Amino acid sequence: MRRRVTAAAALLGLAVAAAVVRTAGPATSTAPARTLTVATWNMCGVRQWNCADTGGQAAKRRGIEALATRSGARAVLLQEACAADVRAARTALGRTWHTAFHAYTWRDGAGRRTTVRCAGAGRGAAGVAILAAYPLSRVASLPARQPSVGLQRGILCASVAAHDVRLCNAHLSPAGSDLAHPGWELRDDQMRTLVSAVPRRRTVYGGDLNTAPPGPGGPSSWVWPSAPYTAHRECDQASGRSRAGRTTHTSGHKLDYLFTGLPRVRCAVRDTGVSDHRALLLGVRTG
């Protein structure tokens, strides 16, 4: 959701690098190093959420496609996506691409849930999506705590067997999201659910976590469990003690993250030009 107050696209690429293994004799052999690039991008695709001036349906679709065709992403985690835009991008990218989708819901004071629809004819439900150049398996929406009244976002996970990697895409609830209990904080519970669902090593997870990195004096630092920056490493994390990262939102804050237990080979931030969020791209060595 585009923020009016202060509060990038993920590229998933399969590259083959040659690693020369020297032996005791004169002969040498070449062992391929498999890498995967994963992107996360909040598309700001739900026009009624202050996103009307960030680009139309065709521009959003091209933004998704560019993460794959120009930035080399082979898996893309999307937030604030419209189902029709995701389907159109998948079709344009080709039959080898696959998608999973989790729709946002609105829960009213009587406990009734309705699917959030994107404004505009035929754009379908709003939600989070995983788009990948490989078949997706073990697709699951995690039962994380959500507002009792208000917008319920979600966490969507899927496995890419071709790389033996578990992907999880999260869109967490910012402070004040529960309209019945504005003082309740949900991100700590949602973060624990996310972290507990991923393996220690062969994973890439993150998304729009709607919070700044943990750090001294940070008012929301306490919502972070320790694992994301210790057992795992963030895309932009320079050292074990570092919690800094480049900004991913027009407010000047870092809100978007990618964590992994695999060796990192690259991290990039891309301005797609059609969202208030920049895309974040993480390359990992998978074999």
Contacts in CASP RR format, 6 or more apart in sequence:
PFRMAT RR
TARGET T0000
AUTHOR 0000-0000-0000
METHOD contacts of the structure
MODEL  1
MRRRVTAAAALLGLAVAAAVVRTAGPATSTAPARTLTVATWNMCGVRQWN
CADTGGQAAKRRGIEALATRSGARAVLLQEACAADVRAARTALGRTWHTA
FHAYTWRDGAGRRTTVRCAGAGRGAAGVAILAAYPLSRVASLPARQPSVG
LQRGILCASVAAHDVRLCNAHLSPAGSDLAHPGWELRDDQMRTLVSAVPR
RRTVYGGDLNTAPPGPGGPSSWVWPSAPYTAHRECDQASGRSRAGRTTHT
SGHKLDYLFTGLPRVRCAVRDTGVSDHRALLLGVRTG
1 44 0 8 1.000
1 46 0 8 1.000
1 49 0 8 1.000
1 50 0 8 1.000
1 51 0 8 1.000
1 80 0 8 1.000
2 44 0 8 1.000
2 49 0 8 1.000
2 50 0 8 1.000
2 51 0 8 1.000
2 54 0 8 1.000
2 276 0 8 1.000
3 249 0 8 1.000
3 251 0 8 1.000
3 276 0 8 1.000
4 50 0 8 1.000
5 251 0 8 1.000
6 251 0 8 1.000
6 252 0 8 1.000
6 253 0 8 1.000
7 174 0 8 1.000
7 210 0 8 1.000
7 249 0 8 1.000
7 251 0 8 1.000
7 253 0 8 1.000
7 255 0 8 1.000
8 40 0 8 1.000
8 41 0 8 1.000
8 246 0 8 1.000
8 248 0 8 1.000
8 256 0 8 1.000
8 268 0 8 1.000
8 269 0 8 1.000
8 270 0 8 1.000
8 271 0 8 1.000
8 277 0 8 1.000
8 278 0 8 1.000
8 279 0 8 1.000
8 280 0 8 1.000
8 281 0 8 1.000
9 39 0 8 1.000
9 40 0 8 1.000
9 41 0 8 1.000
9 63 0 8 1.000
9 64 0 8 1.000
9 66 0 8 1.000
9 67 0 8 1.000
9 71 0 8 1.000
9 73 0 8 1.000
9 76 0 8 1.000
9 270 0 8 1.000
9 272 0 8 1.000
9 278 0 8 1.000
9 279 0 8 1.000
9 280 0 8 1.000
9 281 0 8 1.000
10 37 0 8 1.000
10 38 0 8 1.000
10 39 0 8 1.000
10 40 0 8 1.000
10 41 0 8 1.000
10 67 0 8 1.000
10 73 0 8 1.000
10 75 0 8 1.000
10 76 0 8 1.000
10 77 0 8 1.000
10 258 0 8 1.000
10 279 0 8 1.000
10 280 0 8 1.000
10 281 0 8 1.000
10 282 0 8 1.000
11 37 0 8 1.000
11 38 0 8 1.000
11 39 0 8 1.000
11 67 0 8 1.000
11 68 0 8 1.000
11 71 0 8 1.000
11 72 0 8 1.000
11 73 0 8 1.000
11 76 0 8 1.000
11 268 0 8 1.000
11 270 0 8 1.000
11 279 0 8 1.000
11 281 0 8 1.000
11 283 0 8 1.000
12 36 0 8 1.000
12 37 0 8 1.000
12 38 0 8 1.000
12 39 0 8 1.000
12 67 0 8 1.000
12 68 0 8 1.000
12 72 0 8 1.000
12 73 0 8 1.000
12 74 0 8 1.000
12 75 0 8 1.000
12 76 0 8 1.000
12 132 0 8 1.000
12 133 0 8 1.000
12 281 0 8 1.000
12 283 0 8 1.000
13 35 0 8 1.000
13 36 0 8 1.000
13 37 0 8 1.000
13 72 0 8 1.000
13 73 0 8 1.000
13 74 0 8 1.000
13 75 0 8 1.000
13 133 0 8 1.000
13 283 0 8 1.000
14 34 0 8 1.000
14 35 0 8 1.000
14 36 0 8 1.000
14 37 0 8 1.000
14 74 0 8 1.000
14 133 0 8 1.000
15 35 0 8 1.000
15 37 0 8 1.000
16 32 0 8 1.000
16 33 0 8 1.000
16 34 0 8 1.000
16 35 0 8 1.000
17 32 0 8 1.000
17 33 0 8 1.000
17 35 0 8 1.000
18 30 0 8 1.000
18 32 0 8 1.000
18 33 0 8 1.000
19 30 0 8 1.000
19 31 0 8 1.000
19 32 0 8 1.000
19 33 0 8 1.000
20 28 0 8 1.000
20 29 0 8 1.000
20 30 0 8 1.000
21 28 0 8 1.000
21 29 0 8 1.000
21 30 0 8 1.000
21 31 0 8 1.000
22 28 0 8 1.000
23 29 0 8 1.000
33 285 0 8 1.000
33 287 0 8 1.000
34 163 0 8 1.000
34 285 0 8 1.000
34 286 0 8 1.000
34 287 0 8 1.000
35 265 0 8 1.000
35 283 0 8 1.000
35 284 0 8 1.000
35 285 0 8 1.000
35 286 0 8 1.000
36 74 0 8 1.000
36 75 0 8 1.000
36 160 0 8 1.000
36 163 0 8 1.000
36 165 0 8 1.000
36 204 0 8 1.000
36 283 0 8 1.000
36 284 0 8 1.000
36 286 0 8 1.000
37 71 0 8 1.000
37 72 0 8 1.000
37 73 0 8 1.000
37 74 0 8 1.000
37 75 0 8 1.000
37 266 0 8 1.000
37 281 0 8 1.000
37 282 0 8 1.000
37 283 0 8 1.000
37 284 0 8 1.000
38 73 0 8 1.000
38 74 0 8 1.000
38 75 0 8 1.000
38 76 0 8 1.000
38 77 0 8 1.000
38 167 0 8 1.000
38 204 0 8 1.000
38 258 0 8 1.000
38 281 0 8 1.000
38 282 0 8 1.000
38 283 0 8 1.000
38 284 0 8 1.000
39 67 0 8 1.000
39 71 0 8 1.000
39 73 0 8 1.000
39 75 0 8 1.000
39 76 0 8 1.000
39 77 0 8 1.000
39 279 0 8 1.000
39 280 0 8 1.000
39 281 0 8 1.000
39 282 0 8 1.000
40 76 0 8 1.000
40 77 0 8 1.000
40 78 0 8 1.000
40 79 0 8 1.000
40 169 0 8 1.000
40 206 0 8 1.000
40 207 0 8 1.000
40 208 0 8 1.000
40 256 0 8 1.000
40 257 0 8 1.000
40 258 0 8 1.000
40 279 0 8 1.000
40 280 0 8 1.000
41 64 0 8 1.000
41 67 0 8 1.000
41 76 0 8 1.000
41 77 0 8 1.000
41 78 0 8 1.000
41 79 0 8 1.000
41 256 0 8 1.000
41 272 0 8 1.000
41 275 0 8 1.000
41 277 0 8 1.000
41 278 0 8 1.000
41 279 0 8 1.000
41 280 0 8 1.000
42 78 0 8 1.000
42 79 0 8 1.000
42 80 0 8 1.000
42 171 0 8 1.000
42 207 0 8 1.000
42 208 0 8 1.000
42 255 0 8 1.000
42 256 0 8 1.000
42 275 0 8 1.000
42 276 0 8 1.000
42 277 0 8 1.000
43 60 0 8 1.000
43 63 0 8 1.000
43 64 0 8 1.000
43 78 0 8 1.000
43 79 0 8 1.000
43 80 0 8 1.000
43 81 0 8 1.000
43 85 0 8 1.000
43 274 0 8 1.000
43 275 0 8 1.000
43 277 0 8 1.000
44 51 0 8 1.000
44 54 0 8 1.000
44 80 0 8 1.000
44 274 0 8 1.000
44 275 0 8 1.000
44 276 0 8 1.000
44 277 0 8 1.000
45 51 0 8 1.000
45 54 0 8 1.000
45 60 0 8 1.000
45 80 0 8 1.000
45 81 0 8 1.000
45 82 0 8 1.000
45 85 0 8 1.000
45 118 0 8 1.000
45 126 0 8 1.000
45 275 0 8 1.000
46 80 0 8 1.000
46 82 0 8 1.000
46 116 0 8 1.000
46 118 0 8 1.000
46 119 0 8 1.000
46 126 0 8 1.000
47 56 0 8 1.000
47 118 0 8 1.000
47 119 0 8 1.000
47 120 0 8 1.000
48 119 0 8 1.000
49 80 0 8 1.000
51 80 0 8 1.000
51 275 0 8 1.000
51 276 0 8 1.000
54 273 0 8 1.000
54 274 0 8 1.000
54 275 0 8 1.000
54 276 0 8 1.000
55 274 0 8 1.000
56 274 0 8 1.000
57 82 0 8 1.000
57 84 0 8 1.000
57 85 0 8 1.000
57 88 0 8 1.000
57 123 0 8 1.000
59 274 0 8 1.000
60 82 0 8 1.000
60 85 0 8 1.000
60 274 0 8 1.000
61 85 0 8 1.000
61 88 0 8 1.000
61 89 0 8 1.000
61 92 0 8 1.000
62 274 0 8 1.000
63 272 0 8 1.000
63 274 0 8 1.000
64 76 0 8 1.000
64 78 0 8 1.000
64 85 0 8 1.000
64 86 0 8 1.000
64 89 0 8 1.000
64 131 0 8 1.000
65 89 0 8 1.000
65 92 0 8 1.000
65 93 0 8 1.000
66 272 0 8 1.000
67 73 0 8 1.000
67 76 0 8 1.000
67 270 0 8 1.000
67 272 0 8 1.000
67 279 0 8 1.000
67 281 0 8 1.000
68 74 0 8 1.000
68 76 0 8 1.000
68 93 0 8 1.000
68 97 0 8 1.000
68 131 0 8 1.000
68 133 0 8 1.000
69 93 0 8 1.000
71 268 0 8 1.000
71 270 0 8 1.000
71 279 0 8 1.000
71 281 0 8 1.000
73 281 0 8 1.000
74 132 0 8 1.000
74 133 0 8 1.000
74 134 0 8 1.000
75 130 0 8 1.000
75 131 0 8 1.000
75 132 0 8 1.000
75 133 0 8 1.000
75 134 0 8 1.000
75 160 0 8 1.000
75 167 0 8 1.000
75 204 0 8 1.000
76 130 0 8 1.000
76 131 0 8 1.000
76 132 0 8 1.000
77 128 0 8 1.000
77 129 0 8 1.000
77 130 0 8 1.000
77 167 0 8 1.000
77 169 0 8 1.000
77 206 0 8 1.000
77 207 0 8 1.000
77 258 0 8 1.000
78 86 0 8 1.000
78 128 0 8 1.000
78 129 0 8 1.000
78 130 0 8 1.000
78 131 0 8 1.000
78 169 0 8 1.000
79 127 0 8 1.000
79 128 0 8 1.000
79 153 0 8 1.000
79 169 0 8 1.000
79 171 0 8 1.000
79 207 0 8 1.000
79 208 0 8 1.000
80 126 0 8 1.000
80 127 0 8 1.000
80 171 0 8 1.000
80 208 0 8 1.000
81 101 0 8 1.000
81 126 0 8 1.000
81 127 0 8 1.000
81 128 0 8 1.000
81 129 0 8 1.000
82 118 0 8 1.000
82 123 0 8 1.000
82 124 0 8 1.000
82 125 0 8 1.000
82 126 0 8 1.000
82 127 0 8 1.000
83 101 0 8 1.000
83 103 0 8 1.000
83 118 0 8 1.000
83 123 0 8 1.000
83 124 0 8 1.000
83 125 0 8 1.000
83 126 0 8 1.000
83 127 0 8 1.000
83 129 0 8 1.000
84 118 0 8 1.000
84 122 0 8 1.000
84 123 0 8 1.000
84 124 0 8 1.000
85 123 0 8 1.000
86 99 0 8 1.000
86 101 0 8 1.000
86 129 0 8 1.000
86 131 0 8 1.000
87 99 0 8 1.000
89 131 0 8 1.000
90 97 0 8 1.000
90 98 0 8 1.000
90 99 0 8 1.000
90 131 0 8 1.000
93 131 0 8 1.000
93 133 0 8 1.000
96 133 0 8 1.000
96 134 0 8 1.000
97 131 0 8 1.000
97 132 0 8 1.000
97 133 0 8 1.000
98 131 0 8 1.000
98 132 0 8 1.000
98 133 0 8 1.000
98 134 0 8 1.000
98 135 0 8 1.000
98 136 0 8 1.000
99 129 0 8 1.000
99 130 0 8 1.000
99 131 0 8 1.000
99 132 0 8 1.000
99 136 0 8 1.000
100 129 0 8 1.000
100 130 0 8 1.000
100 136 0 8 1.000
100 139 0 8 1.000
100 156 0 8 1.000
100 158 0 8 1.000
101 125 0 8 1.000
101 127 0 8 1.000
101 128 0 8 1.000
101 129 0 8 1.000
101 130 0 8 1.000
101 156 0 8 1.000
102 127 0 8 1.000
102 128 0 8 1.000
102 129 0 8 1.000
102 141 0 8 1.000
102 154 0 8 1.000
102 155 0 8 1.000
102 156 0 8 1.000
103 115 0 8 1.000
103 116 0 8 1.000
103 125 0 8 1.000
103 126 0 8 1.000
103 127 0 8 1.000
104 115 0 8 1.000
104 116 0 8 1.000
104 125 0 8 1.000
104 126 0 8 1.000
104 127 0 8 1.000
104 128 0 8 1.000
104 151 0 8 1.000
104 152 0 8 1.000
104 153 0 8 1.000
104 154 0 8 1.000
105 113 0 8 1.000
105 114 0 8 1.000
105 115 0 8 1.000
105 116 0 8 1.000
105 151 0 8 1.000
105 152 0 8 1.000
106 113 0 8 1.000
106 114 0 8 1.000
106 116 0 8 1.000
106 150 0 8 1.000
106 151 0 8 1.000
106 152 0 8 1.000
107 113 0 8 1.000
107 146 0 8 1.000
107 147 0 8 1.000
107 148 0 8 1.000
107 149 0 8 1.000
107 150 0 8 1.000
107 152 0 8 1.000
108 114 0 8 1.000
108 149 0 8 1.000
108 150 0 8 1.000
109 148 0 8 1.000
109 149 0 8 1.000
109 180 0 8 1.000
111 149 0 8 1.000
113 152 0 8 1.000
115 125 0 8 1.000
116 125 0 8 1.000
116 126 0 8 1.000
116 127 0 8 1.000
116 151 0 8 1.000
117 123 0 8 1.000
117 124 0 8 1.000
117 125 0 8 1.000
117 126 0 8 1.000
118 124 0 8 1.000
118 125 0 8 1.000
118 126 0 8 1.000
127 153 0 8 1.000
127 171 0 8 1.000
128 153 0 8 1.000
128 154 0 8 1.000
128 155 0 8 1.000
128 156 0 8 1.000
128 169 0 8 1.000
128 170 0 8 1.000
128 171 0 8 1.000
129 156 0 8 1.000
129 169 0 8 1.000
130 136 0 8 1.000
130 139 0 8 1.000
130 156 0 8 1.000
130 158 0 8 1.000
130 167 0 8 1.000
130 169 0 8 1.000
132 158 0 8 1.000
132 160 0 8 1.000
132 167 0 8 1.000
134 160 0 8 1.000
134 161 0 8 1.000
134 162 0 8 1.000
134 163 0 8 1.000
135 160 0 8 1.000
135 161 0 8 1.000
135 162 0 8 1.000
136 158 0 8 1.000
136 159 0 8 1.000
136 160 0 8 1.000
137 158 0 8 1.000
137 159 0 8 1.000
137 161 0 8 1.000
138 157 0 8 1.000
138 158 0 8 1.000
138 159 0 8 1.000
138 166 0 8 1.000
139 156 0 8 1.000
139 157 0 8 1.000
139 158 0 8 1.000
140 156 0 8 1.000
140 157 0 8 1.000
140 158 0 8 1.000
141 154 0 8 1.000
141 155 0 8 1.000
141 156 0 8 1.000
141 157 0 8 1.000
142 154 0 8 1.000
142 155 0 8 1.000
142 156 0 8 1.000
142 157 0 8 1.000
142 168 0 8 1.000
142 193 0 8 1.000
142 194 0 8 1.000
142 197 0 8 1.000
143 193 0 8 1.000
144 154 0 8 1.000
144 155 0 8 1.000
144 189 0 8 1.000
144 190 0 8 1.000
144 193 0 8 1.000
144 194 0 8 1.000
145 186 0 8 1.000
145 189 0 8 1.000
145 190 0 8 1.000
145 193 0 8 1.000
146 152 0 8 1.000
146 153 0 8 1.000
146 154 0 8 1.000
146 173 0 8 1.000
146 186 0 8 1.000
147 173 0 8 1.000
147 177 0 8 1.000
147 178 0 8 1.000
147 179 0 8 1.000
147 180 0 8 1.000
147 184 0 8 1.000
147 186 0 8 1.000
148 178 0 8 1.000
148 180 0 8 1.000
148 181 0 8 1.000
149 178 0 8 1.000
149 179 0 8 1.000
149 180 0 8 1.000
150 177 0 8 1.000
150 178 0 8 1.000
150 179 0 8 1.000
151 173 0 8 1.000
151 177 0 8 1.000
153 171 0 8 1.000
153 172 0 8 1.000
153 173 0 8 1.000
154 170 0 8 1.000
154 171 0 8 1.000
154 190 0 8 1.000
155 168 0 8 1.000
155 169 0 8 1.000
155 170 0 8 1.000
155 171 0 8 1.000
155 190 0 8 1.000
155 193 0 8 1.000
155 194 0 8 1.000
155 197 0 8 1.000
156 168 0 8 1.000
156 169 0 8 1.000
156 170 0 8 1.000
157 166 0 8 1.000
157 167 0 8 1.000
157 168 0 8 1.000
157 169 0 8 1.000
157 197 0 8 1.000
157 198 0 8 1.000
157 205 0 8 1.000
158 166 0 8 1.000
158 167 0 8 1.000
159 165 0 8 1.000
159 166 0 8 1.000
159 167 0 8 1.000
160 166 0 8 1.000
160 167 0 8 1.000
163 286 0 8 1.000
163 287 0 8 1.000
164 202 0 8 1.000
164 286 0 8 1.000
165 202 0 8 1.000
165 203 0 8 1.000
165 204 0 8 1.000
165 262 0 8 1.000
165 284 0 8 1.000
165 286 0 8 1.000
166 198 0 8 1.000
166 199 0 8 1.000
166 202 0 8 1.000
166 203 0 8 1.000
166 204 0 8 1.000
166 205 0 8 1.000
167 203 0 8 1.000
167 204 0 8 1.000
167 205 0 8 1.000
168 194 0 8 1.000
168 197 0 8 1.000
168 198 0 8 1.000
168 203 0 8 1.000
168 205 0 8 1.000
168 206 0 8 1.000
169 205 0 8 1.000
169 206 0 8 1.000
169 207 0 8 1.000
170 190 0 8 1.000
170 194 0 8 1.000
170 205 0 8 1.000
170 206 0 8 1.000
170 207 0 8 1.000
170 208 0 8 1.000
170 209 0 8 1.000
171 207 0 8 1.000
171 208 0 8 1.000
171 210 0 8 1.000
172 186 0 8 1.000
172 187 0 8 1.000
172 190 0 8 1.000
172 191 0 8 1.000
172 208 0 8 1.000
172 209 0 8 1.000
172 210 0 8 1.000
172 211 0 8 1.000
173 186 0 8 1.000
173 187 0 8 1.000
173 190 0 8 1.000
173 210 0 8 1.000
174 187 0 8 1.000
174 210 0 8 1.000
174 211 0 8 1.000
175 183 0 8 1.000
175 185 0 8 1.000
175 187 0 8 1.000
175 220 0 8 1.000
176 182 0 8 1.000
176 183 0 8 1.000
176 184 0 8 1.000
177 186 0 8 1.000
178 184 0 8 1.000
178 186 0 8 1.000
185 223 0 8 1.000
187 209 0 8 1.000
187 210 0 8 1.000
187 211 0 8 1.000
187 220 0 8 1.000
187 223 0 8 1.000
188 222 0 8 1.000
188 223 0 8 1.000
188 224 0 8 1.000
188 225 0 8 1.000
191 209 0 8 1.000
191 223 0 8 1.000
191 224 0 8 1.000
191 225 0 8 1.000
191 228 0 8 1.000
192 225 0 8 1.000
194 205 0 8 1.000
194 206 0 8 1.000
195 205 0 8 1.000
195 225 0 8 1.000
195 227 0 8 1.000
195 228 0 8 1.000
198 205 0 8 1.000
198 232 0 8 1.000
200 231 0 8 1.000
200 232 0 8 1.000
200 261 0 8 1.000
201 261 0 8 1.000
201 262 0 8 1.000
202 261 0 8 1.000
202 262 0 8 1.000
202 286 0 8 1.000
203 232 0 8 1.000
203 259 0 8 1.000
203 260 0 8 1.000
203 261 0 8 1.000
203 262 0 8 1.000
204 258 0 8 1.000
204 259 0 8 1.000
204 260 0 8 1.000
204 262 0 8 1.000
204 282 0 8 1.000
204 284 0 8 1.000
205 258 0 8 1.000
205 259 0 8 1.000
205 260 0 8 1.000
206 256 0 8 1.000
206 257 0 8 1.000
206 258 0 8 1.000
206 259 0 8 1.000
207 256 0 8 1.000
207 257 0 8 1.000
207 258 0 8 1.000
208 255 0 8 1.000
208 256 0 8 1.000
208 277 0 8 1.000
209 255 0 8 1.000
209 256 0 8 1.000
209 257 0 8 1.000
210 255 0 8 1.000
211 220 0 8 1.000
211 223 0 8 1.000
211 224 0 8 1.000
211 255 0 8 1.000
212 218 0 8 1.000
212 220 0 8 1.000
212 221 0 8 1.000
212 253 0 8 1.000
212 254 0 8 1.000
212 255 0 8 1.000
213 224 0 8 1.000
213 234 0 8 1.000
213 243 0 8 1.000
213 244 0 8 1.000
213 245 0 8 1.000
213 254 0 8 1.000
214 221 0 8 1.000
214 224 0 8 1.000
214 229 0 8 1.000
214 243 0 8 1.000
215 221 0 8 1.000
215 243 0 8 1.000
228 234 0 8 1.000
228 257 0 8 1.000
228 259 0 8 1.000
229 237 0 8 1.000
229 240 0 8 1.000
229 243 0 8 1.000
229 259 0 8 1.000
230 240 0 8 1.000
231 261 0 8 1.000
232 259 0 8 1.000
232 260 0 8 1.000
232 261 0 8 1.000
233 240 0 8 1.000
233 259 0 8 1.000
233 260 0 8 1.000
233 261 0 8 1.000
233 264 0 8 1.000
234 245 0 8 1.000
234 257 0 8 1.000
234 258 0 8 1.000
234 259 0 8 1.000
235 257 0 8 1.000
235 258 0 8 1.000
235 259 0 8 1.000
235 260 0 8 1.000
235 264 0 8 1.000
235 267 0 8 1.000
235 280 0 8 1.000
235 281 0 8 1.000
235 282 0 8 1.000
236 244 0 8 1.000
236 245 0 8 1.000
236 246 0 8 1.000
236 254 0 8 1.000
236 267 0 8 1.000
236 269 0 8 1.000
236 280 0 8 1.000
237 243 0 8 1.000
237 244 0 8 1.000
237 245 0 8 1.000
238 244 0 8 1.000
245 254 0 8 1.000
246 254 0 8 1.000
246 269 0 8 1.000
247 253 0 8 1.000
247 254 0 8 1.000
247 269 0 8 1.000
247 278 0 8 1.000
248 254 0 8 1.000
248 255 0 8 1.000
248 256 0 8 1.000
248 269 0 8 1.000
248 277 0 8 1.000
248 278 0 8 1.000
248 280 0 8 1.000
249 255 0 8 1.000
249 256 0 8 1.000
249 276 0 8 1.000
249 277 0 8 1.000
249 278 0 8 1.000
250 276 0 8 1.000
250 277 0 8 1.000
255 277 0 8 1.000
256 277 0 8 1.000
256 278 0 8 1.000
256 279 0 8 1.000
256 280 0 8 1.000
257 280 0 8 1.000
258 267 0 8 1.000
258 280 0 8 1.000
258 281 0 8 1.000
258 282 0 8 1.000
260 282 0 8 1.000
260 284 0 8 1.000
261 284 0 8 1.000
262 284 0 8 1.000
262 285 0 8 1.000
262 286 0 8 1.000
263 284 0 8 1.000
263 285 0 8 1.000
264 282 0 8 1.000
264 283 0 8 1.000
264 284 0 8 1.000
264 285 0 8 1.000
265 283 0 8 1.000
265 284 0 8 1.000
265 285 0 8 1.000
266 281 0 8 1.000
266 282 0 8 1.000
266 283 0 8 1.000
267 280 0 8 1.000
267 281 0 8 1.000
267 282 0 8 1.000
267 283 0 8 1.000
268 280 0 8 1.000
268 281 0 8 1.000
269 278 0 8 1.000
269 279 0 8 1.000
269 280 0 8 1.000
269 281 0 8 1.000
270 278 0 8 1.000
270 279 0 8 1.000
270 280 0 8 1.000
270 281 0 8 1.000
271 278 0 8 1.000
271 279 0 8 1.000
272 278 0 8 1.000
272 279 0 8 1.000
END
